[in-house]
Amino acid sequence: MHNDYKNKIISFYRRNKRMPGYAEIMSLVGFKSKNAVYKLINKLVDEGVVKKDAKGRLTPAVGLDEVPMLGLVEAGFPTLVDGEMTDTMSINDYLVRDKEATYLLEVKGDSMIDEGIKEGDLVIVERKGEPKDGDIVIAEIDGGWTMKYYKKKGSITYLKPANKKYSPLYPQYELKVAAIVKGVIRKY
């Protein structure tokens, strides 16, 4: 019976891309009290199925968001690929370094197309650290928000697009970097 409860919670996570709350778990497994849910959660934590964050919310333990990794694929000349699984990889661990400082933004426009960032892509951004020359950043320039290369020459900072159709942006009043782009996600 315990495995049935665990499978229902895992199915909920995979379907909704988030862990259920206590009331949702009550409904999922048919419990009548939150105390019973609390005991179930503690068992699942002990088994390493779920974890609790600092605020007591459930997060998936390693394994729920892992995908088999089969190795390398040649992007040049075709080679034989061994279908043996070499490892598993957590997509979250690969893409997200600091969960508290990371968020996603959907790309609109084509000013970063030569970097391979297209309209409709999702960018993974991190709100920490100082940008370096050449970083792709989310910045506010003279009251408007944009995503461009951060460029610095001496004491002059500006934003440069990755599309020859657009000109660099030099701030008249203010340039504030809110986040640094750490990755791009595209679904086909």
Secondary structure, 3 states (H helix, E strand, C coil): CHHHHHHHHHHHHHHHCCCCCHHHHHHHHCCCCHHHHHHHHHHHHHHCCEEECCCCCEEECCCCCEEEECCCCCCCCCCCCCCCCCEEEEHHHHHCCCHHHEEEEECCCCCCHHHCCCCCCEEEEECCCCCCCCCEEEEEECCEEEEEEEEEECCEEEEECCCCCCCCECCCCCEEEEEEEEEEECCC
